[in-house]
Amino acid sequence: MEIIDLTHTIHNEIQIYPGDPVPSISRGLTHEKDYCHVDILTLGSHTGTHIDAPYHFLKDGKKIDAIPIQRFVGSGVLIDVSNK
């Protein structure tokens, strides 16, 4: 089985759902001034590629860490709609 990573890279201009917080990535520490490189990330939990756990909509629903990773791997179908 071929595994295809559908992850989107998070960046300051990534498309977000209307009303969600606008993401921001800025420098926290740098090699030149500090002992290492650290970025400061400010973003909503729905930024980029993500999975809505049942807890997103249900107060007593499972959180994402309670769902086995195997539930997120399976067969898929590719439909090219790039010209639409």
C-alpha positions in Angstrom: 0.0 0.0 0.0 1.3 3.4 -1.0 1.1 6.0 1.8 0.4 9.6 0.8 1.0 12.4 3.3 -1.8 15.0 2.9 -0.3 17.4 5.4 -0.3 21.1 4.6 2.6 23.2 5.7 1.6 25.9 8.2 2.7 29.4 7.3 1.4 33.0 7.9 -0.7 33.1 4.8 -2.3 29.7 5.0 -6.0 29.6 4.1 -8.2 29.5 7.2 -11.9 29.0 7.9 -13.7 32.4 8.1 -13.7 33.6 11.7 -10.9 31.4 12.8 -7.8 33.1 14.4 -5.2 34.2 11.8 -2.0 32.2 12.3 1.3 33.9 13.1 4.8 32.5 13.0 7.6 34.7 14.3 11.1 34.2 15.6 11.6 33.6 19.3 15.2 32.7 19.6 17.9 32.7 16.9 21.3 31.0 16.5 23.0 34.4 16.1 21.7 35.9 19.4 20.7 32.8 21.4 21.8 29.2 21.9 19.3 27.8 19.4 16.4 28.5 17.0 12.9 28.7 18.3 9.8 29.9 16.5 6.7 31.4 18.2 3.5 29.9 16.9 0.0 31.4 17.4 -2.8 29.6 15.7 -6.2 28.1 16.1 -6.6 24.3 16.5 -8.2 24.1 13.1 -5.3 25.7 11.2 -4.0 23.6 8.3 -4.4 19.8 8.1 -6.3 18.5 11.1 -8.9 16.1 12.3 -12.0 17.1 14.2 -12.2 14.8 17.2 -15.8 14.1 18.5 -14.9 16.5 21.4 -14.9 19.4 19.0 -18.7 19.2 18.8 -19.7 17.0 21.7 -18.9 18.0 25.3 -18.5 14.3 26.3 -16.9 13.2 23.0 -13.5 11.6 22.7 -10.4 13.9 22.3 -8.0 13.2 19.5 -5.4 11.5 21.8 -8.1 8.9 22.8 -8.6 7.7 19.2 -6.2 4.9 17.9 -4.0 6.1 15.1 -5.0 3.0 13.0 -8.4 4.7 12.6 -6.8 7.3 10.4 -5.2 5.0 7.8 -7.1 3.4 5.0 -7.8 3.3 1.3 -8.7 6.4 -0.6 -9.8 7.6 -4.1 -8.1 10.5 -5.9 -10.5 12.7 -7.8 -8.9 15.5 -9.9 -11.1 18.6 -9.6 -8.2 21.1 -10.2 -10.0 22.5 -13.3 -13.2 23.3 -11.4 
